Amino acid sequence: MSIRHLLVALPTLTVAALVCCSASLLAQQRSYPVSFRKVVQEESGSDEKSLAEQLEAMNERLEELEYDLKEKIESSKKDSSGDDLEKLAERLEEVEESVEDNFESIADIDGQIPGFVISGHKKPKMKFFGRIHLDWWAFPRAQDGIAALEGEDPEDRVAFRRMRIGVGGDLNDNVFYKYEGEFAGGDSTSYRDAFLGFKNSPLFNTIIIGNHKRPYGYDHLNSSRYNIFIERPFIVEAFNQDARRLGISSNGFNESKSMNWRYGLWHQELTQTSLGFISDHYQPEIAGRLAFTPWYDESSGGRGYFHCAISGSFGWPDGSTASSDNAARYRTRAEARHRIRWLNTDRLLGADTNNLLGLEAVFNNGPLQLTAEYMTVGVNRLAAVGENLRFDGGYMQAAYMLTGEHMPWNRETGTLARLKPFENFFAVRDCDQKVKRGLGAWQVAARYSFADLTDQDIIGGQGDSLTLATNWYWNPYARMQFNWISGEINRPPFTDVGGKYQSVGVRFMVDF
């Protein structure tokens, strides 16, 4: 064999040598009068002193194995043949089977060492995650009628909008779980996602049981980690406050990922800040979303795509009372953080059923993205109380990446994904004391939003706003957002309530 051939075959020969060595050592282990586990147990005993002896014995054995491994590699370089590959494959299968056979024995040895957290099941997959959103809001201009809505002139504030930590993972085969706690309340805590589920279920695909997002309101289905604007539009928050409810749903997508869906049954009342659902009226809601991605440019890594979706729901709120048991209520802040929700229908007495229809579309071409969404809700009231009601609203927005990146798309869920800057933001000195900088990713955006929560005898208010935004992505997990908002709130026929306002918001955010 020539030297050139030897150099080409060297990686394969090295792997082959490692497999041979591992198989040989396992064979030697089987031939011992006692197993490795028993040797450790007999030498170490069960007291704390035995731990040091056990570790020392294991270190000595590892040194022997390392020496033997080097010898095997060196010998394999001198004497090897391509004819052995079939035999090596067979030996590799034997090694894999041996590892599986000894998995429980290895777990037993680990369990005897004090000071370790032991999982309650085999092969667990668990991860911790969280996010921190620190906001500053100011209201440089607000007419007197806005003070009538707020109860005072809107005050500036610095506060944690979100401060969450969670845990999630898989349990053995197809069971998974997720819990996320919210600590931004300061003196009180609540939960957000809190569910368990099943993957790869026949017919129903992925099943989720617990507190999770209802499947309507595109801007709510997007994670706050990826959204372009600081706060969500009027209508999305008004019709789906905080998004999550107790329920059970099925989630899936087709093989080409050109279509995805979510549907299920939820309880309508928000329970994540209370003890849960306690009532004889279940206030159920059937809801679903069917989304399409008819165009996705694979060749450019998804820099071009088009998304459209339709969503809807039908529910039975407890309209027999206007108390807190009635889930028929639609309200929102003015796309900024202030104390009182300026658009508010209050709880609708006599609400017998309610229904929702939502339409959404997203077009992305390189650094440019255009988005539009419209939602309408109908409330059927008992005839003795009043006429049926209809509320609606929507928004249009455009965003552009000044540094050339694009907003990634998740075709399995029909939502935005994590943006990765071409260059992270940094500023350091090199060995010549010259400052080197990274720009990060920069994005500008504009959004027009409107909502009408007034109909018949219900005066929930009408609002519209224009928001200009700048996003500075320091890296895929941290950024700063700036929003300037000019809007107006009206509550006809009242002329002294509502008016024009301006607000400015800045957010520093990180997720991990």
N, C-alpha and C positions, 0 to 999 in steps of 0.2 A: 504493500500500500504506500503511495507517495505521500510526502509531507502535506501537500495541498489537500489530498483526500482526507488525511487524518484531521487537519484543522476544520474541514467542513463537518466531519462526523463527530467532532469532540463534544458539542452540546448533547447530542443523542447518547453518546457513550457515557457522559457524566450522569445523565438521568438514569440510564440503565444500571450504572454502578450503584447509584443511591437505592434503586429498587431492590437490586440483588442484596445489598448490605442490609436493608430493612427486613427483607424476607428471611435472610440468614439469621439475623438477631432474634426474630420472632421464633424461628425454629429452635434456636438455642434456648430461648425462654421456655418453650414447651417441654424441652428435654430436661429441665431442672427438676430435682426431686420435689421441690416446693415452688409455688408460683412467686412472682415478684411481690405480689400483694402480701402473701404470707410472710415473706422474708422481712418486709417492712414492719409488719405487725409484731413478729416475734422479737425483732431487734429493738423496736421502739417502746412496746408496751402501751399502756393507756394513760399514763401520767404526762404532765407538761414537759418533764425532762426528756421524754422520748421524742418530742418534736425535733429537737436539735440533732439527736442521733439519727433520726429518719432523714432529715435534710442533708446531713453529712454523707450518709450512705448513698443517697440519690445523687449528690454532686460527684462522688467518686465514680459511680457507675456511668454518669454522663461523660466524665473525662475519658473513661475507657471506650465508650461508644464513639466519641469524637475521634480518638486515635485510630480505632478500627475503621471508621469511615474514611479517614484520610488514606489509610493503607489500601482500602478497596478502590478508591478513586485512582490512586497512582497505578495500581496493578491493572485497572481497566484501561488506562491510557496505553499500556504496553501490549496488552493481549485482549483483543475484542473482535467480534465479527458481527456483520449484519444478520447472520443466520440466527442469532440469539434473540431477535426482537419478538418473535412469536412466543418463545419461552418466557421472556420478560413480561409480556402482557399477561400470561397466565399467572406468573408470580405476583404481579400487581393486584390481580383480582383476589388472590389468596390473602394478601396484606390487608386489602379493604375489608374482606370478610372477618379477618382476625380483629381489626379495630372495632368493628361493630359488635363482635362477640364479647370483647373486653370492655365495652363502654360502661356497663353497669359496675364492673369491678373498679374501674378508674374513679367513677363517681363515689363509690363507697370509701375509697382511700381519701378522696378530698373531704368527705364528710367527717372523717375522724380527726382532721386538723382543726384545732380550736381557733376562733376568731374570724371565720369566714361565713358569709351569708350564703345559705344553700337554697337553691331554687326548688320549688315544690313539684317540678315536672322536668322532663327531659328537653334538652335543646331549646331553652327559652330564647325569644328574641324581644328585647326591650330597649327603648330609648327614652331619654329625657329631652324635653324641648321647652321653649318659652319665648316670650317677646316682651319688650319694654317700649312704650310709646309715651314720650314726654312732650306735652303741648303747651304753647303759649297762645292766648287769644286776646285780642283787643278790639274795641268797637269805637273807632274814631268818629263815627257819625251815626246818630240815631234820632229820628224825629220823636216828638213828644208822645205820639200814639204807640210807639214801640215800648216806651216806659209803662204804658197802661197794660200791655201784654206781659211784660216781665215783672211788673210790680215795682220797678225802679229803673233807672238808667242801667243798661247792661254794663256790668263791671268786667274789667280785665281779669284774667286768671292765668295762673301757671299750675298745671296739675298733671298727674299721670292719667292719660286716657285709657291705657291698657298696661297691665303689669301681671303677666300670666306665666305659669309654669305648669307643665303637664307631663304625663307619662303614657306610653302606648306601646303596643307590640303584638306579637303572635303567640298563641298558646298551642303548642304541638302542631296538629295538622291544619285545620282550616278555621280555627277560632281566633279572633283578634279582639282587642279592647283599646279604649282611649279614655283618658280623663284629663281635663284641663281646668285648673282653678284660676279665678280672677281675684287679684288683690288690690286693684286700683281704687276700690271703695274706701280705703284708709281704715276706718273703724269697723268695717264689715267686709266679709268675703262672699263670693258666690261661685257657681260653676258655669262652664260653657259646654263644651263637648263632654259628654259622660255616657258612654255606650259600650256595648259589646256587639259582636257580629259574627257572621259566617261567610267565608270566601268560597268561590267555586261551587256554589249550590246549584243543583239542577233546577232549571226553569227560572229561579229567582236570582241567579247570579250572586251578587254580594248583598247580604241581608244585614241591616243595622237596626238594633233595638236599644232605645234610650233617648237621651237628649241630643238632638242633632238638627241641622238646618233643614227647614222646609224648602221644597224645590222650586221656588219662584223668587224673582228679583235678581237679575244677572249681577248687579253690583254688590248684592249681599252674598251671592254664591262665591264670588271672588273672595279670596282671603284678604284681610286688611293688610297683610304683609306685602301684597302685590298691587293693590289698588292705586290708581293714578292720583286721585284727589284725597285730601285728608278725611273729609266726612262724606257720607253717602248722600245721594240726591233725595229731595223731598219725598217723592212718591215711593221709593224703595223702602225707606225707613218707616214711612207712615203706614204702609200696608203690611209690613213684615217686621215689626219692631224686634230688634235683637235676633231675628231669624230663627233661632233654635227653639224647638218644642219637644215634649215627650212624644215619641211615636215609634213606628216600625216602618221600614222602607226597603224597597228593592232597587239596586243600582247596577247598571251594566252598560256595555258598549259592544258593537259588532266587531268582527275580525279585522276589518280594514280601518276601524276607528273613525269612520265617516259619520257615525251616528251613535249617540249615547242617550241614556234615559234614567230617570228617577221617578218613582211613584210610591205612595204609601198612605198610611193613616196616622194622623197626629191629633193631639189634644190642643185646642186653640189658645188656652190661657198660658201666659208666661209663668213658669214655676221656678226658674233657676235662682231667684232671690228669696224664695220662701221654703216652707217645709215640703212642698210638693202639691199635688192635686188632691183636694179634699172637697168633694161635692157629690150629690146624687145625679147631677147633670154632667155628662161626660164631654159636652161641647165638641164632638168629633169633627174632623175635617179630612176629606179625601183630596189629595193634591198630587200633581205630577208635572214633569217637564220632559219634552222630547226635543233634542238638539241635533243639529246637523253641521258637519264641516265638509261641504261639497267640494271645496278647493283647499288643498294644503300642498305647498311647494316643497316636496321632499328634497329636491336637488339643492336647494338653498338652506336646508336645515330649518325650514318652517318660517322663513322671513316673509313669506306671502301666504295668506289664508283668508277664507271667508267663513263666518259662522252665523247661523240663524237658529232661532228656537221659539217654541210656543209653550207656555205654561198655563196652568189653571188649577182651580180648587173649588170645592163645594162643601159647605159646612153648616152646622146647626148650633149657633150660639145660644146662650141662656138669656134670651131677651125678656124674660118674665119680670126682670128687675133691672134697675139701673145701678145696682151695687157692684162691688168688685167681682162678683161671680159671672158677670156678663162680659164675654170676650169680644163683643162687637163694638170696637173702639178703634179709631184711626187718628194718629197724632205723630208729630215730628218737630224737631228743632229746625232752625233756619240754616241747615248745612254748616253750622258752627256750634261751639259748645257754650251754651248759656243756661240759665237756671230753669226757665219755664219753656215748655213746648208751645211755640207761637201758633201752630196749626193744630187744632184739636176738636174732634167731634164729640168728645166725652162718650160715655157708654150709652148705646142707642137702645132706649126702651122699646119693647115690642119687636125687636129683631128676631125673626123666626128662622130664616136661612140667610146665608151670605155666599157669594160666589166671586171668583177672581179670574181675569184673563190677562195674560202678559205676552208681549211680543218683543223680541230682541234681535239685534243684528250687530256684527262686528266685522269690519274689513281692515286688513292689515297688508301694507305693501312696503317692506323694508322698514325704515324708521317712522313711517306715517301710520297712524291708526285712527279709524273713525268708528264711533259707537253710537247706537241709538236704542232707546227702550221706551215702551209705552205700557202702562198698566191701568186697568179699570176694575172697580169693585162695585157690585150691586148688593143691596141689602133689602130683603123682602120683609116688610113689617106686617104685624097683625092689623087687619082692617080697622079695628077699634082704636088703634093708636095713631095711624097716619099713612100717608102714601109711601110707596117704595122709594128707595134712594139710590143714587148713582154718583160715585166719586171717581176722579181719574187724574192722570198726570203723566209726565215723561221727562226725558232729557235727551240732549244731543251733545256729543263731545268729540274733540279732536286733540290728538297728542302727537308730538314729533320729537324724535331723539336727535339732538344736535350733534352728538358724537357718533352717530351712525348705527348704534345697536337697534334691536327690534324687541317688541314685547312678545315673549314666547307664549305658546299656546299648548294647553293640556287637552288633547283630543279625547281622552278617556272620561273627562268630567265636563268639557265644554266651558272651561274657565281659564283665566290668565295663569301663567306659570312664572317662575323666578327669573328675573332679568340678570344677566351676567355681563358686567362692563368689559369692554375690550381691554381696559387698563384700570386697575384699582387706584384709588386716591392715596397718595403718600407724599411725604416730604422728608428726605434724609440727607445727610452729608456722606459723601464717599471718602475714600482714603486720601484724596487730594483736597479735602475740605470744600469740595464743590457741592452745591445743593442740587439733588436730583428730585424731580417731582413726577407724580402720576396724576392725571386729570380726573379720573373717575368717569362716570357717565352722566350726561346732562340731558334733561327733557323739559319741554315747555308744553302746556296744554290749556285748553279753554273749554268751558262747559256752560250751556244754557239749560236751566231746569225750571219746571213749573208744576204746580199741583192745585187742584180745586177740591176742597173738602166741604163745600157748601152746596146744599140742595134741599128744596122744600123748606121745612122749618128748622133744619139743622144748619147752624152757621159755624162750620169748622174753620173757615178762612180760606183765602186764596193767596198763593205765593208764587213769585218768580224771582230768579236770580241769575247773575252772570258771574262765573268764577274764572279767574286767571291763575295758573299754577306753574311752579317751577320745582322740579325734582332733581336733587343731586345725589346720585348713587355712589357712595364711597367704595362699596364692594357688594357682592351679591346679598349680603346679610345686614347691611347698614346703609342708611341714607338720611337726608334731610329734605323736608317738604315745606314749601311756602305757598299759601293761598291768599288771594285778595278777592273779596266778595262784595258785590253791589246788588242789593235786592230790595224787594218791597212786599209787605204783607197787608192785605186788605180783608176787612170783615163787613161787607155791606149787609144791611144799610147803615151800620155804625161808622160815622166819619171820624170820630175821635179815638178810634182804636185801630192801631196799626200805622203803617207809614213806611218811609224809605229808611234804609240802614246801610252801613258799610262795616265790614269786619275783616280782620287780618289774622291769619293763623300760621304758626310755625310748629313743625313736629320734628323731633329727633327720635329715630326709631332703630331698633336692632332686634333681630330674632336669632335664635340658636337652637 
